[in-house]
Amino acid sequence: MSDAVREEEKEAAREAAVEAVEAEKEEIVCCANCGIAQVDDIKLEECDGCDLVKYCSDRCQENHREQHEEECKRRDELHDKELFEQPDEIYLGECPLCFLPLPIDQSKSRFYSCCCKMMCLGCDYADYKSSGGGRCPFCREPAVNGEEEHVKRVMKRIEANDPNALRQMGATHCSEGDYDKAVEYCTKAAELGDADAHYQLGIMYRQGHGVEKDLEKGICHYEKAAIGGHPVARHYLAIIEEVIGNTERAVKHFIILPVLDEESMKVLWKHYSAGHITKENLDATLRTHKAAIDATKSLQREEAEAIYQ
């Protein structure tokens, strides 16, 4: 190897080392007031009003409050804009076969552990008619043989970081009373953007199951679930706002609920009677609700529902 080549390699190594040091510096989080870095036993806490900055102590946050106040307020405004925007779709998404929104009633869909996908009963029944069933309508894997095989398949999808699999396993542990495991799996699914996992975490933080009881964190998860199109999470947020006297915010939640159950409908009419909702907004909400329900309907699904009843 020539000296010139060796020098080029050394220079490349030096540049890589410098880049690594710079990257490490960029990852260091510092207190927004005093600048102390979050290293070793020094832990920083997020601002009470936003997640834009961190502080090493309450004193530092208080000293920095005036300087940070405007930015923190803007963050609240941006958060509310996102929270009160009509979601594009229900959190359940579409059936991967017919591409129609999945039914809001989850008993009208079926979960397959091989690919961890939910499919509407319409497509499930259509597959049975055409091929006799026995295989997943989507990935064509043979039907699961017992609970052990079901868990094994879900765990395989968990290894691939499938949020559906993670959330499903979290729900299973929750139903069995193993809340520590439920929190672990739901947290991973939530980090991957799963709205239902955020909703489940909201419940567990609100009730203190598997975590220290924390209503504020519970509400935070409800909000993320609502932004993701979870109607029950948004309904809970509306009720919470109503209980603490924030009628305007409660009404906003009810107006943009993508689907309305019987209880939500009653509350909506109550607010209309009290003059908190205009006739125009009420009509728009009811139209949105009807459109969301109609979008899930098909002749294939109606045929399956009649058979499976």
Secondary structure, DSSP 8 states (H G I E B T S, - for coil): --HHHHHHHHHHHHHHHHHHHHHHHHH--B-TTT--B--TT---EE-SS-SS-EESSHHHHHHHHHHHHHHHHHHHHHHHHHHTS--SS-TT-B-TTT-SB--SSGGGEEEETTTTEEEEHHHHHHHHHHH-SSB-TTT--B---SHHHHHHHHHHHHHTT-HHHHHHHHHHHHHTT-HHHHHHHHHHHHHTT-HHHHHHHHHHHHHTSSS---HHHHHHHHHHHHHTT-HHHHHHHHHHHHHTT-HHHHHHHHHT-SS--HHHHHHHHHHHHTTSS-HHHHHHHHHHHHHHHHTT--HHHHHHHHHH-
